[in-house]
Amino acid sequence: MNIAMWVVAGGMLGWIGFTILRANAERGMVVSIIISAVGGLFGGNVVAPMLGAVADAPNDFSLFSMVIALASAAACLVIGNLVSDRFGV
């Protein structure tokens, strides 16, 4: 359940970044959502356990891992923006 929440939260962050903040307009909404969803999955699944966000039971919700997943999704969007600006992709 956590994995789905990380992906959905990351996708929502990409959608918010595209529609409300008008960032990543050249790249497109779908690509922004995919980049941030992958970033959320990576942050929640890889980075959060390395920082000590371990739940008591495997299916328990961890707010700390959700925050790490959102931060990772935002970082992926920023990195994607930098690459897009640098190389014109």
N, C-alpha and C positions, 0 to 999 in steps of 0.2 A: 504494500500500500504506500509506503514511503517513496518508492521509486516513481510511482504514478504522480504523487504529489510534487516531487521535485521537477518532473518533466512539465507538468501543467503550470506550476509556478514560474518556471523559466520561460515557458511559452507566453504566459501572460505578461511577463516583464518585456519580452521582445515585442509583443503587440502594443503595450503601453509606450515603449520607446519609439515605435514607428508612428502610431496614430496621434498620441497626445503631444509628445516632445518633438515630433517631426524630424527625428534623427534617422539616419540610414535610408534616406529617401531614394538614393541612387540604387541601392541594393535590392529593395523590394520588401514587402511585408512578410511573405512566406519564408524567404531566406533568413530574415531577422528572427522570426519565430523559431526556425530550425536551429540556428546558431545558439540562441539563448536556451532552448530546451536541452540541447546537448551539453551546454555549459552547466545547467542545473543538475543534470544527471551526473556529470563528472564531479561536480562539487559535492553533491550529497553522497555519492557512492565511493569516491576516492579520497577527496580532501578532508571531509568531515571526520572520518575515522582516524586519520592521521593527526587531527587536532584534538582528539579525545572525545568526540561526540558519539558515545556508545550508549544505546538504549538498554534498559534492563531486559526486555524481551525483544525478539526480532521484529515483531509487528507494532511495537510501541512508537508513538509519535515523538519526535525529538525536535524541539523548537530550534535548538542550536544548529542541528544539521540542515534545517530549512533555511536559516539565515546564511549559512555557509553556501548552500546551493544557490540562493538568490545572489549572493556576492559573486560567486563564480560565473553565473549567467551574465551578470552585468560586466564582469571582466572580459568575458568572451565577446560580448557586443563591442566593447571598447577596442579590443584587439582586432576584431573584424573591421571596425571602422578605420583604425590606423592602417591596416593592410590595404583596405580599399582605397584610402586616400593616397597612399604611397605608390601603389602599383596601378591604380586606375582600373581595377578589376570590377 
